[in-house]
Amino acid sequence: MARYTGFFIVAVPIDRHRQSLIEILESCNLDIIYNTGDSVMAREIPGQVSISKLVTAEVLIEKNTASESEVRMNFVIKNEELPLQTNNHCRQMFELVSHSIMNNNNWRLLESMAL
């Protein structure tokens, strides 16, 4: 199972954060399947890759440490694919989502870390 994690702190009003996050995930060809106050789960839309390569993105929003203008997020991008190559589909999707978060015009990236 391929699994990649990322941590991001962004400067954005808390009331605009959720909508921006959903727009980012949808722009990466991910469909929102679960959305609560402190987490979002999205799944890659079938049709482009085999079932085992379909990616799931889980986002945990740290509401207890969020301020009016700063939000921390933990991301996990995973699928059932064995990561036999360093440039696998799950890694490509992780990099796409990470890049979209880092370059989003709706907020300012304060800190990031990807594993």
Summary of the structure (lengths in Angstrom):
residues: 115
radius of gyration: 13.7
end to end distance: 15.0
largest distance: 42.4
contacts: 345
relative contact order: 0.31
helix: 27%
strand: 39%
